[in-house]
Amino acid sequence: MKLANQYNKVNLLVSILILLLTGIVYYLLIHFILTKKLDRDLMTEEDEIRQYVANYHSLPLLTSFIDQEVLYKITTLPPSTERVFRNTIFYDKREKETEPGRSLTTIIPVNDTFYEVTIIKSRVEAEDLVRLILLVTVCITGLLLLALWIIHRFLLNRLWQPFYGVLNQMKAFSIKQNAEINYIETNINEFNELNRSAIMMANQVNQDYKELKNFTDNASHEMMTPLAIVNSKLDSLLQTEKLTEQHVLIITDIYDAIARLTKLNQSLLLLTQIEHNLLPDVQEIDIEELFVEKSKQFSELILKAGLRFYMQQASCKVMMSKYLAEILLNNLLVNAIKYSPMGGDIFVVLQAHGFSLMNTAAEGALDTRYFKRFEKSSNSTGTGLGLAIVFQICNLYHFDFSYSFEEKQHQFNIFFKK
């Protein structure tokens, strides 16, 4: 949900809650005020009756008005200055129906007789007035809420346009195309600051990308040159006639170390290129065709290791770098050949959106740490980067990569985005 919509939602909910609470309080307050007014009117009527009794020593004649009724009743209770107010029922003789009323009950002495005087007034007008005031208040508040929502709906969208402009530029930003983020002038300081920060970030990323690419290219060239020189010198040394068998063994070890160092250098540089997406040659790759080609390339190694290779073919294509696709299949096949026992099987199952590679296990299930750099078993002679490179390639293209161990078989599953 967008920030503006979330803000409008919260604002509307809070406004409605406040409206309900204040409406209830407002209703009770107005009701209280009008009830007190009725009580004062009732006390005025009582004072007039008491004044009449004081002057004429008798109660005034019973008269019924449209919204008022007076009742007398002889009582034995002593007179009291306390008045009793209560909500009651008032019978409207004109409308011939009952309606809510308010009564005052008091005791007035007349000569030697005590009378319970009850004065009843209709509350209909007061209730109608309360409802009318409340209705007007609710309507005005509703109009204010509607106006507030309209303002937030349209005005806020216009205010946030510079933000979305910067956001869209950031989404479209690509270091491979050496893109830039343009400055969008607004009268809002926060959006201007965001725009400047995004421009600085984009420039810094472009600069870091260029430096990293230059470093990777230079490192690959500069590190391979001395290794080639060492190999050349070793070749010259082997051609001398004064080498003993011990010297040959030492030189062989040096050859092996240089070969491992060369492979390690290439693997680390490849990992750097993958992590920073420095291999942008994306194209449609036919995985089925590539597996057929790789099976031919590795056929001698497979026969030499005493393994059997099976493939369940199906059309399988994906958009990715051809170089990385070859690296992906190479590492999986080399890993399967290297760690399958004599007489084992390698089985590839192709599907429309991915593939599975299974090989007979020489030992138990792989530890998940083997998918990290330089993690390998104690008896491994590799660099510990083969499966790490597979994992990084899958991360780069957001492939679904999983590993399982069933029926003494390692199973690697790679499925592409549909």
Residue, then its C-alpha position, 0 to 999 in steps of 0.5 A: m500500500k502506498l504511503a499516501n493511501q496508508y496515511n489517508k486510511v489512518n487519518l480517516l479511521v482516526s477522524i471517524l473514531i474522534l467523530l464518534l467519541t465527540g458525537i457521544v460526548y456532544y450529545l450527552l452534554i447538550h442533553f444535560i444542558l437541556t435537562k437542566k433548563l427543563d429543571r429550572d422551568l419546573m422550579t419556576e412553576e413550583d415557585e409560582i405555586r408556592q407564591y400563590v399558596a402564600n398569597y391565597h392559602s390555597l392551591p391554584l386550580l388545576t390547568s393543563f397546558i399543551d406541554q405541561e401538567v400539574l397534579y395534586k395529591i394529599t400526603t402525610l409526609p412532612p414538607s421538605t425543601e428537597r425536590v425530586f426530579r425524574n424522567t417520566i411519561f407525559y400524556d399529550k392530550r392533543e396528540k393522544e399519545t404518550e411521550p417522554g417527560r420530566s417531572l418535579t415532585t415536592i410537598i407544599p403545606v396548605n393550611d394544615t394539609f400537606y399536598e404532594v405537587t407533581i409538575i410534569k413537562s414534555r421533553v419532546e422539544a428538547e429531544d428534537l432539539v438535541r437530535l437536530i443539533l446532533l444531525v447538523t453537527v454530524c453533517i458538517t463533520g461529514l462534509l469536513l471529512l469528505a473535503l479532507w479526503i478529497i484534499h488528501r486524495f488529489l493534493l497529496n498525489r501532486l505533492w508526492q509526484p517528485f518523489y515518485g519521479v526520483l523513485n522511477q529513475m532509481k528503478a530504471f538505473s543500471i550501472k551496466q548502461n552507465a545511467e544517471i539520475n536527473y535532478i527534479e526541482t521542487n519546492i519541498n526541501e526533503f524531496n530535493e535532498l532525496n534527489r541530491s542523495a540519489i544523484m550522489m549515490a548513482n555517481q558513486v556507484n558508477q565510479d565504483y563499478k568502473e574502478l572494480k571493472n578496471f581492477t578485475d581486468n587488470a588483476s586478471h592480466e597482471m596475475m596471469t603474467p607472472l604465473a606464465i613466467v614461472n611456468s616458462k622458467l620451470d619448463s626451461l629448468l626441466q630441460t637441463e640435464k643435471l636434474t635429479e629425481q628429487h628435483v623433478l618431484i619438487i618441480t612437479d609439486i611447484y607445477d601443481a601449486i601453480a595450476r591450483l593458484t591459476k585456477l583459484n585466481q580465475s575462480l575468484l575473479l569469476l566470483t567477483q564478476i558474478e557478484h557485481n554483474l560484470l558479464p552482461d552478455v545475456q542471450e537465450i541459452d538452449i540448456e538441452e543443447l548445452f548439456v549434450e555438448k558438455s556430455k561429449q566434452f566430458s565423455e573421456l573423463i566419465l569413462k575414465a572414472g568408470l561412470r555411466f551418464y544418462m540424460q532425459q532430454a526435453s526442451c529447456k531454454v533460459m535467458m542468461s550469459k552463455y559464459l556463465a551457463e557453461i561455467l554452471l554446467n561445467n562445475l556441476l558435472v565436474n563435481a559429479i564426476k569427481y565425487s562419484p564412486m567407480g561404477g556410479d551413475i550421473f543422471v540429468v533430467l531436463q524440464a521446460h523451466g529447469f533441470s535436476l542433476m543426480n549422481t551416486a554418492a561416495e559418502g553421505a549428504l553434503d553439508t550446506r557450508y560447501f556452498k560457501r567459499f573455500e568450504k570443502s571436505s577434508n579429502s578434497t583437492g579442489t579450490g572449494l569454489g565450484l559449488a560457491i560459483v554455482f550458488q552465486i550464478c543462481n543468485l544472480y539470475h534468481f534461479d530456484f536452487s536446492y540440494s537434497f540427498e535421497e537413496k544414496q544420491h546427491q540431487f541438485n535442482i535448478f529451476f528458472k523463473k517462469 
